[in-house]
Amino acid sequence: MSDIQKATLSLVLLVESCNAAVKGLSEEANDIGDYPTSDFTILRTDFISLLSILYAATTKVALSLKPSAPQHKASLVPLKDISNNVAALVHSIRLMRLKEGVTVVREYESVAHNVISSIRALGQTLQSSPSDGTASEEYLVRTGEVHELIDTARKSGGLSLNNRDAVRKIWLRDHDSLVDGAEEIQEMCKPSSADEEEGAFDDGWEELGISSNQKLSPAELDRTAKVQAVLKLAILLHKRVIKDILSSDTRLKDNMALDKIAMLSGKLLVASDDFISSMYAPQQPSNITPYLASFWDVIKDIRVTILPSQDNSLEEQLNGLLLSSQASDKTRKWFTTCFEQIDKAAAKVSDTLRNPIEDSS
């Protein structure tokens, strides 16, 4: 078999290995339960080492199989390295599932999936590339995608150190979006001047019988201000969870609780966005009510998760998110008070929906 044929076969095997690896990421391994594993820190180091091997091998393949001047023999070893190590990357993920929580494992799964998919795309490009300028450009783009993904994962702060770190990343990301939403509703509460109304941009909605610049009535402004107060408290709560519960100096032991709090941040963001969208004029109490209820339910779920009842056993409290007997009385009191204030503010919004104030203007 010639070197060209060997390289062609190796590319086929590489693509098939990537297909199998991508499929393997979505499957649970039934034969790995008794497999000896290491601490997550070691598994993380191994994962990054595998990414480095794939980076180097991809570079060698790209150089040796340059469409304009391929060196097929030089590509055989790095092609084999890639096929072997995409499988090793999947095995690494499976071992992580035995040691850490769902949130951080999903982060690593996403990185592995993206890297393997980009390597597969490079292999497919090299399989079909004639020696013309367009093909050369495409294979360079594919190689660059692999390098960029691996560089992003390997840089400081790229991959989470543990499940708590992964959850904190999610909360930090969602916090910025929550703040954006608060700014949106703040704009609604600003009275518009006559000059602003005359200079309003014609966005085409009025042609459909819908005005995006429709003013809120005094009653609607009052309700929106009450909603704004609720959202300000929720953002304050969200920020304090990041600071007091998800900071690097807290000992969080229960991955199930961490995974739940990660999910609740996303739910709070969705509920907040829906709640805000219902504030545009003309407001319909029947539309606002379910959004308020959904938002309030998420707040209650956060309370139950981070503020376990002191009636629970000491073991149950210590296995939670540690806002328990270990937390200072001052910290516990702050969260308790914040939840109470959110309840009061949300109740005021609810009152405007049960007893809408008629606009006398």
C-alpha positions in Angstrom: 0.0 0.0 0.0 1.4 3.4 -1.0 1.8 6.3 1.4 -1.0 8.1 -0.3 -3.3 5.2 0.2 -2.2 4.8 3.9 -2.9 8.5 4.5 -6.3 8.3 2.8 -7.2 5.3 4.9 -5.9 7.1 8.0 -8.2 10.1 7.3 -11.2 7.8 6.9 -10.3 6.2 10.3 -9.9 9.6 11.9 -13.4 10.7 10.8 -14.9 7.4 11.9 -13.1 7.8 15.3 -14.5 11.3 15.7 -18.0 10.0 14.8 -17.7 7.3 17.4 -16.3 9.7 20.0 -19.2 12.2 19.5 -21.7 9.4 19.9 -19.8 8.1 23.0 -20.1 11.5 24.7 -23.9 11.1 24.7 -23.9 7.6 26.0 -23.5 6.2 29.5 -20.7 3.7 29.9 -22.0 0.6 31.6 -18.6 -1.0 32.1 -16.8 1.8 33.9 -18.3 1.6 37.4 -15.5 -0.5 38.8 -12.8 1.2 36.7 -10.0 2.7 39.0 -10.1 6.5 38.8 -8.4 9.5 40.2 -9.3 12.7 41.9 -11.0 15.3 39.6 -7.8 17.5 39.8 -5.8 14.7 38.2 -8.5 14.0 35.6 -8.6 17.7 34.7 -4.8 17.7 34.2 -5.1 14.6 32.0 -7.9 16.2 30.0 -5.8 19.3 29.3 -2.8 17.1 28.4 -5.0 15.3 25.8 -6.1 18.6 24.3 -2.4 19.6 24.0 -1.6 16.3 22.2 -4.5 16.9 19.8 -3.4 20.4 19.2 0.2 19.3 18.3 -1.1 16.4 16.2 -3.5 18.6 14.3 -0.8 21.1 13.5 1.4 18.3 12.2 -1.4 16.9 10.0 -2.2 20.3 8.7 1.4 20.9 7.7 2.0 17.5 6.2 -1.2 17.3 4.2 -1.1 20.8 2.9 -3.2 20.5 -0.3 -0.7 22.2 -2.5 2.3 20.1 -1.3 1.2 17.0 0.7 3.7 14.8 2.5 1.6 11.7 3.1 4.2 9.7 4.9 4.7 12.4 7.5 1.0 12.5 8.2 0.6 8.9 9.3 1.8 9.1 12.9 -0.1 12.3 13.8 -3.3 11.0 12.2 -3.0 7.9 14.3 -2.4 10.1 17.4 -5.5 12.0 16.8 -7.7 8.9 16.3 -6.4 7.4 19.5 -6.7 10.5 21.6 -10.2 11.6 20.7 -11.2 8.2 22.1 -9.1 8.9 25.2 -10.8 12.3 25.6 -14.2 10.5 25.8 -12.9 8.0 28.3 -11.6 10.9 30.4 -15.1 12.4 30.5 -16.6 9.1 31.6 -14.2 9.0 34.5 -15.1 12.5 35.5 -18.8 11.5 35.7 -17.8 9.2 38.6 -16.1 12.0 40.5 -17.8 15.3 40.0 -21.2 17.0 39.6 -23.2 17.3 36.5 -22.5 21.0 35.9 -18.8 20.8 35.6 -18.9 17.6 33.6 -21.3 19.2 31.1 -18.8 22.0 30.6 -16.0 19.5 29.8 -18.4 17.5 27.6 -19.1 20.6 25.6 -15.4 21.4 25.2 -14.7 17.8 24.1 -17.6 17.7 21.7 -16.6 21.0 20.0 -13.0 20.0 19.7 -13.8 16.6 18.3 -16.3 18.0 15.9 -13.8 20.6 14.6 -11.2 17.9 14.1 -13.7 15.8 12.2 -14.5 18.8 10.0 -10.7 19.2 9.3 -10.4 15.5 8.4 -13.4 15.7 6.0 -11.9 18.8 4.4 -8.5 17.1 3.9 -10.3 14.0 2.4 -11.9 16.1 -0.3 -9.4 18.9 -0.9 -8.0 19.3 -4.4 -4.9 21.4 -4.7 -6.5 24.8 -5.4 -6.5 28.0 -3.5 -10.0 27.6 -2.1 -9.2 24.2 -0.6 -6.0 25.5 0.9 -7.9 28.4 2.6 -10.6 26.0 3.9 -8.2 23.6 5.5 -6.4 26.5 7.2 -9.7 27.8 8.6 -10.5 24.3 9.9 -7.1 24.0 11.5 -7.5 27.5 13.1 -10.9 26.4 14.6 -9.3 23.5 16.3 -6.5 25.6 17.7 -8.8 28.3 18.9 -11.1 25.9 20.8 -8.1 24.2 22.5 -6.4 27.5 23.3 -9.6 28.8 24.9 -9.9 25.7 27.1 -6.2 25.6 28.1 -5.9 29.3 29.1 -6.2 30.4 32.8 -9.8 30.3 33.8 -10.8 28.4 30.7 -11.9 25.1 32.3 -13.5 25.1 35.7 -11.5 23.7 38.6 -14.5 21.9 40.2 -18.3 21.8 40.2 -18.6 24.9 42.4 -16.4 26.8 40.0 -18.5 25.8 37.1 -21.7 26.8 38.9 -20.2 30.1 39.8 -19.4 30.8 36.1 -23.0 30.2 35.2 -24.2 32.6 37.9 -21.7 35.3 36.9 -22.8 35.0 33.3 -26.5 35.1 34.2 -26.0 38.0 36.5 -24.9 40.3 33.7 -28.1 39.4 31.8 -30.2 40.1 34.9 -28.7 43.5 35.2 -29.4 44.2 31.5 -33.1 43.3 32.1 -33.2 45.7 35.1 -31.9 48.5 32.9 -34.7 47.7 30.4 -37.4 48.1 32.9 -35.7 51.2 34.3 -36.1 52.7 30.8 -39.8 51.9 30.9 -40.2 53.8 34.2 -38.7 57.0 32.8 -41.3 59.6 31.7 -40.9 60.4 28.0 -40.8 64.0 26.9 -42.6 65.5 24.0 -39.4 65.9 22.1 -38.5 62.3 22.5 -41.9 61.2 21.2 -41.6 63.5 18.1 -38.1 62.1 17.4 -39.0 58.5 18.0 -37.6 56.1 15.4 -40.2 54.6 13.0 -39.5 50.9 13.4 -42.4 49.8 11.2 -44.5 48.2 13.9 -47.3 50.9 13.6 -48.0 49.6 10.1 -49.1 46.4 11.7 -51.3 48.2 14.2 -48.7 47.8 17.0 -46.8 50.7 18.6 -43.5 49.9 20.3 -43.5 53.4 21.7 -46.8 53.3 23.3 -46.8 55.1 26.7 -47.6 53.4 30.0 -50.6 54.8 31.8 -50.1 56.2 35.3 -51.5 52.9 36.7 -49.2 50.9 34.5 -46.2 53.0 35.5 -47.1 52.4 39.2 -47.2 48.7 38.6 -44.0 48.7 36.6 -42.2 50.6 39.4 -43.3 47.9 41.8 -41.9 45.2 39.4 -38.7 47.2 39.2 -38.4 47.0 43.0 -38.8 43.2 42.9 -36.2 42.8 40.3 -33.7 45.0 42.1 -34.0 42.8 45.2 -33.7 39.6 43.1 -30.5 41.0 41.5 -29.1 41.8 45.0 -29.9 38.3 46.1 -28.3 36.8 43.0 -25.1 38.9 43.6 -25.0 37.8 47.3 -25.3 34.1 46.4 -22.2 34.5 44.2 -20.3 36.3 46.9 -21.3 34.3 50.0 -22.2 30.8 48.7 -20.2 30.3 45.5 -17.0 32.1 46.4 -13.7 30.1 46.3 -13.3 30.1 50.0 -16.5 28.2 50.8 -16.6 24.4 51.3 -19.5 23.1 49.2 -19.9 19.4 49.5 -23.2 18.5 47.9 -22.9 18.3 44.1 -26.7 17.7 43.8 -27.4 21.0 45.6 -24.8 22.8 43.4 -26.3 21.4 40.2 -29.7 22.5 41.3 -28.6 26.0 42.1 -26.9 26.2 38.7 -30.2 25.3 37.0 -32.1 27.8 39.2 -30.0 30.7 38.0 -31.0 30.0 34.4 -34.6 29.6 35.4 -34.5 32.9 37.2 -33.1 34.6 34.1 -35.8 33.2 31.9 -38.6 34.1 34.4 -37.2 37.6 34.8 -37.1 38.2 31.0 -40.7 37.0 30.6 -41.8 39.1 33.6 -40.2 42.2 32.1 -41.6 41.6 28.6 -45.1 41.6 30.1 -44.6 45.2 31.3 -44.9 46.8 27.9 -48.0 48.8 27.2 -50.8 48.0 27.0 -50.3 45.8 30.1 -52.7 42.8 30.5 -53.0 41.6 34.1 -54.0 38.2 32.8 -50.7 37.9 31.0 -48.6 39.3 33.8 -50.0 37.0 36.5 -48.5 33.7 35.3 -45.1 35.4 34.7 -45.1 36.8 38.3 -46.1 33.4 39.6 -43.2 31.7 37.7 -40.7 34.3 38.9 -41.9 34.0 42.5 -41.7 30.2 42.3 -38.0 30.3 41.3 -37.2 32.6 44.2 -38.9 30.2 46.5 -36.9 27.3 45.1 -33.7 29.3 45.6 -34.7 29.9 49.2 -35.3 26.3 49.9 -31.9 25.3 48.3 -29.6 27.8 49.9 -31.4 28.4 53.2 -32.2 25.0 54.7 -34.5 24.9 57.6 -32.7 24.9 61.0 -35.1 22.1 61.9 -33.1 19.8 59.7 -30.5 17.5 61.2 -26.9 18.8 61.4 -25.9 16.3 58.8 -28.6 17.5 56.4 -27.5 21.1 56.9 -23.8 20.3 56.4 -24.5 18.5 53.1 -26.4 21.4 51.8 -25.0 24.7 50.5 -23.6 25.5 53.9 -25.9 28.4 54.6 -26.8 26.5 57.7 -25.4 26.4 61.2 -22.0 27.0 59.7 -23.0 30.4 58.3 -22.8 33.4 60.6 -26.0 34.7 62.1 -25.4 37.9 60.2 -25.3 36.1 56.8 -28.3 33.9 57.5 -30.2 37.0 58.7 -29.3 38.9 55.5 -30.7 36.2 53.3 -33.8 35.7 55.4 -34.5 39.4 55.3 -33.9 39.6 51.6 -36.3 36.8 50.8 -38.9 38.4 53.1 -38.5 41.7 51.2 -38.9 40.0 47.9 -42.1 38.4 49.1 -43.5 41.7 50.2 -42.5 43.5 47.0 -44.0 40.7 44.9 -47.2 40.7 46.9 -47.6 44.5 46.1 -47.3 43.6 42.4 -49.9 40.8 42.9 -52.3 43.3 44.5 -52.2 45.5 41.5 -53.2 42.5 39.3 -56.1 41.4 41.6 -57.3 45.0 42.0 -56.2 46.9 38.9 -56.1 50.7 39.5 -58.2 52.4 36.9 -56.5 55.1 34.9 -58.4 58.3 35.5 -56.6 60.2 32.8 
